[in-house]
Amino acid sequence: MNGSVPGSLTRILLVVAAAAVGGSWWMVSGIEQQIGPIQLVWFLVAAIATERLAIRQPGGQPVPTSVAVLGAAVILGASPLIVALIAAVAWLVGRLVGREPLELSGIIGRVAGAWALTGFASWGVLAVPVVWEGRGADVSASLPVGAAIAVGLAIVVGLPAVEVFVRTGGRWHVPLRRAREAIMATRLVGPAVAATAGLGALVHPVLGIWTLPTMLIPLLAARVGLERLFVADRAYEQTIRAMSRLPEQMVTGPHGSISDDHGVRVGELAAEVAHELGLSERDTIDVVRAAHLHELGRLKLEAGEPATQRELAMAGGQAIRMVSARLDRVAQLVEAHGDLTGPAALRDDLRQQVRIVAACCEIDRYAPDPIEPAQLDEVVVRLVRDVGDLDVVSALTRVLRRQRVAVH
């Protein structure tokens, strides 16, 4: 047993849990309803307007800014039915505007998340029954502190954790570490969205329909800044992918030829194996980059005399270090890949990552297409002999079996 739950069952369990959490709103809710029918229409308009304005941070999942609008409505006492309706309509309109497919799982997930958010708010009021009030000469505002805290935690912690659990297919040995990394990967986005939800709930009694512009200002500022960071990071990764294709353009020489997209395929497979083994996000990124660039040494040695695999790997490491100081650890992995019995490959901090790259490289050279069951036993024997890491080989075998099932 590898402690996994089928993906469909995982989603069903999460929806059932969300329904139970949201249903508790009617039993423990202590939030005073502060928004009327006409005002709810404005919240619906605001959710629709912000649905397509997702905020992305490098390494993290995009967070729709409409979540801030939903959070404000929840803090102001909107019921699960109302919040779920707003979430569903905003999601549908956003998909239609973007001409994206209307997936049933997508709308169920959005409705379930909005529904559960109200339950968390009611729990927050029950745990912290404090209402902050501010009064001036002509205006007054109040904020249920417990609800605001609960909604903020749900956005900052709950949202990335649930997404990780769904993406990992319910594999129980990886969610906790992945959840922590996902939270860190949205550490700038999550607090910004949560704080804006609290701000919207606080100023709505005073500003009314002007609440939306007030919320949009910090959201758009965060989106513009983080979008630039995201684009720069994506360009960096695309450069690495482009570099992985350079050795493929060379004519066959003394070190043999490379099939098209070998580095890209090895990188994608290495990412799956790293996730299967529960590697940290930082280690996974390094493994994928090393997988993309592990043949780069051919650029330096192709025109010369035949070289050993270790010499090719060392040349690749030198070339990588010339590209960027940020890739020093990737260079170490590429160098160690050339000699799996050498000192570098035996280091505790490199051992598993190096063997992931080696195993994925070997399997792609053997059969770039999905392997048939009759071939798999032979491949496993070769990998155990050549790579020498049963954990890596077992993880790779599970990934290959899932890929074959997905293809067929």
N, C-alpha and C positions, 0 to 999 in steps of 0.2 A: 504493500500500500504506500502510495506517495502522498497521502493526506490531501487529495484533491476532491473537489466537488464539481460535477458537470456544470458548464457555464450557464445553461438554461435553468438548472435547479438553483444555482447561486442567485440569479436574478429574481426567481420566484420567492426565495427566502427573504431577500432584501425588500421586495414589495410588500410581503406579508408583515415584516417587521415595521416598515414605514406606515402601513395602515393601522397597526396597533398603536404606534407612537402618536400618530395624528388623532386617532380616536379618543385618546386620553384627554384631549382638549375639552370635551364636554363634561368630563368628570372632575378635572382639577383646575380648569381655567379660572383665573382670578383677574384676567385682563379686562379692563373696562373698554367697551367698544367706543372708539373715538372717531370713526369715519362713517359717513352716511352713504346712501346709494349713489348720489351724484358724484361724491368724492371718489368712490370706488371706480367709477368710469374713468376718472382722471388717472388713477393708478393703473388701470388697464392700458390706457393710452401710453402712459410712461413706460410700462413693461414692453409694449410693442415697439416703441421708439428705441429702446436700449437693447433689445434682444440681439441685434446683429453687431453690437459694439462689444465684442469679447476682448478681454485683456489677457495677453499672453506674456509669460515670463520664460526665459530659456530653461528648458528641462522640465517645465511644468505644463499641465493641461490648461487650455483656455477657459476662463471663467466669464460667462455672460454677465454684463453689467445689469441686466434685468434682475439678477439675484438680489441686488441692493434694493430695488423697488419692492420685490416680494418680501424681503426682510423688513422693510419699513412698514408695509401693510400688516405683517404678522405682529410686530411690536405694538402697533396701534390697535390690535385686537380683532383683526379680520379672522373669520372662521376658516376651518380647513376647506370647506366647500368653495368659499369665495377665492381663497388663495390658489387652490388647485385649478379653478376655472381661469383665473388670470394667467397662470403659468401655461396652461394648455393653449389658450388663444394666442398668447405671445409666441409660443414655440411654433404653432401652426403657421401664423402669419410670417414669422421669420424664415421658415423653410420655404414657403411659397415665394417670398420676395427673392430669396437666394436661389430659387429653382433647384432645391435639393430634395432628395427622396423623402417621403413621409413614412418613416420607419415606425412601426408600432412600438418597438422596444424603446425608441427615443422618447416618444410622448408619454409612455407609461413611466419611464424613469423620471421625467421632469415633473409629472403630476405627483408621483409618489414622494419625491423630494420636497416639493412645496407643501404637500399634506403633512409630512413628518415635521416640517419646520414649525408648524403651529403647535404641535405637541411638545416640542422642546421648549418653546416659549412659555407654555403653561407650566411645565416643570420648573422653569427658571423663576416664574412668579411664586410658585409654591415654595421653592428653596430660599429665595431672596425677596420677600414681600415688601420691597421698598420702592417708593415712588419719589423721584426727584422732581421738585417743583421750582420754577423760577418765575418771579413776578416783577412787573414794572408798572409804570404809571397807567399804561393803556393796554398792555398785553400780559399774557401768562402762558407758560408752557410747562408740560410735565412729561416725564419719561419713566416707564416701569423698568427699574434697573435690572431686576431679575430676568425679564424677557429680553432686554437688550444684550445682556451677558450671554444668555443661552443661544440666541440667534447668532451672535458673533462667533461663539465656539463652534456652532454647527457649520458656519461658512468657512472658518479658518481651518478647523480640524476635521469635521465630519465629511464635508464635500470631497476633499482629496483622498481621504481614507476609503470612502465607498467606491470612488472611481478606481482606485488601486485594486480593491477586492474584486471588482468586476473584471478588470483587465487581466488579472492573474488567474481568472477562472476558478477562484475559490481555493487555490492551493494554500493549504494552511501553514506551510513552512516558510512562506515568504511575506504574507501581508503586513506583519507588524513593522518589519524593517522598511518595506516599501512604503507603508503609510507614513512613517516618519520622514522618509526622503521626499515623498510627494508634498507633505506639509512644508518642508523646507524649500521645495522648488516653487511653491506659491506663497512664500513668506512675505513678499511685497504686494501681491495681488489680493490675497485673502483679507488681510487687515484693512486694506483700502476699501474693499467692497463692504466689509462688515461695519467699518466706521461710517461709511456713507449711508448705510441702512439706518444706523442709530441717529445720524444727523437728520435724515429725512423724517423719521418719526418725531424727533424733537421739534423741528421747525414747522411741521405741517399744521398744527393748530393755529399758528400765527400767520404763515404765508399762504396756506390754502393751495391754489393752483400754481403758485410760484415755487412750490416745493421742488418740482422737477428740474427747473433751471439751477436751483441751488445744489441739487444732487449731481447734476451733470458736470458742473465745473471741476470738482475734484476727480470724478471718474474719468473725464476726458484728459485731464492732465496726467493721471496715472497711465492711461492707455497710450498716449503719445510717447511718453518717456520709455515705457517698457516695450512698446512696439519697436522702437529703434534698437533697443538692446536685443530683442528677439531676432530682428532681421540681420543684425551683425553676427549673432551667434549662428544663425542658419547659413549665412554666407560662408562662415568659417568651415562648417561641416560639409557644405557642398564643395568647397575647395579640396578638402581631404578626399571626398569621393572622386573628384576629377583626377587627383594625383594617383589614385588607385588604378586608374585606367591607363596611365602612361606606359607601364611595362607591356601592356597588351598590344600597343601599337608597334612594337619593335618586331623586326623579322626574326624568325627562329635562329638562335645562336647556339653556342656551346652548352648553354644551361637549359635548353628546351624552350618550348613555347607555352603561352598561357591562354586559356580559353577566354573569350569575351566575357566581361563582367565577373570574372573570377573573384576579384577583391570585394566587389559589392555583395555577391552571393555569400561569400565567407563571412562578411561583416553582419549581414542579416541573420545568418544562422548562428553566429557567435552571440548575437544579442539575445536570441531565444534561449540558448543554452545558459547564458549568464543569468537570465531571469529565472530559469528553471532551477538553478543552483542557489538562488537567493543572494547573488552578489549585490553589493551596494551600488547605488547609481553611479558614483564616481568610478568604481572599478569597472562597471559595465561599459561606460563611455570609453575608458582606456582600452578595454578589450576590443571593442568595435573598431576603434581607430587603428589599433595594431593589426586587426584582421584586414582592414582596407589597405594598409600600407606594407604588409609583410613581404611583398615582392619588389619593393622599391629599389632594393640593392642592384637589381638587374640593370638599371639605368647607368650605373657607374661601372659595372664589370662586363656588360654584354659584349663590348667591342674587344675585350682583352682575352687572355688565356682562360681556359675552363677553371672554375673556382669551386671550392667545396661549399656545401650548404651554409656552413658557419661563416665563411668569408662573404657570401652573399648577404647573410643576415647582418653582419657587422657593417657592411657597406650601406645597407638600408638604414641602420641606426644612425650612422653618420649623416646621411642625407636628410633624415627626419629632424635631427638636431639643428641642421642649417635652416630649416623652415621656421621653427618657432621654439622658444624656450619652454613654452607651455606643453610641448610634446615630449619632454625628457623621459617621462615614465613610459610613454608609448614606444620611444626608441629603445628603452631597456627591454620591453617585451619583445620587440622585433628581433633584437640581438639574441635574446635567450631562445627564441623560436628556432634558431639555427643549430642549437645543440641542447637537446632536452636532458642530457646527462651532465651538462656543464654546471659550474658554480652558480651562474646567474639564474638558470632555469630551476635550480634546487632551492633558491631562496624562498622562505615561507611567504613573503609578501608578493611573490611573482608566480609561484608554482602552478596554482590552479588556473590563473589567467593565461599563462603561456600554453598550457595543455589544451585549453579551450580553443585557442587559435590554431594549434597544431592539428587537433582532431577535426575541426571544421574544414581546414584546408585539405586534409587528407580525404575527407568524405566528398568534397566537391571535385577533387581531381579524379576520384574513383567513379562518381556518378553525379553529374550536375543536376539531373532530373530526379524526381522522387524514386527512392529505391524500392524495388519489389520485395515482398516478404522472403522469397527464396534467396535473395542476395544479402538480406540483413544479417543473418548469422555469420556469413563469411566476413562481412564488413566489421562486425563487432570483434571478431577474433583478431583481425588485422589492427584495429584501433587499440585493443588491449595490449597487443604486442608492441606496437610502435609508439603509443602515447603513454601507456603505463599508469593510467589514472582511472580506476573503476567508477568513481563518482562522475567524472566528466563523461565517460563513455555511456554510462547509464542515462544521464541527463540528455545527451545527444540522441540516444536511441528513442527516448520518449518523445522528443521533439520531432524526429523523423517520422515516427508512427502517426503523430497528430497531423503532420503535414500531408502524409499520404491519405489519411482519412478525409481531410479537407478537400484534396484534389478530386477524390473519387466520390 
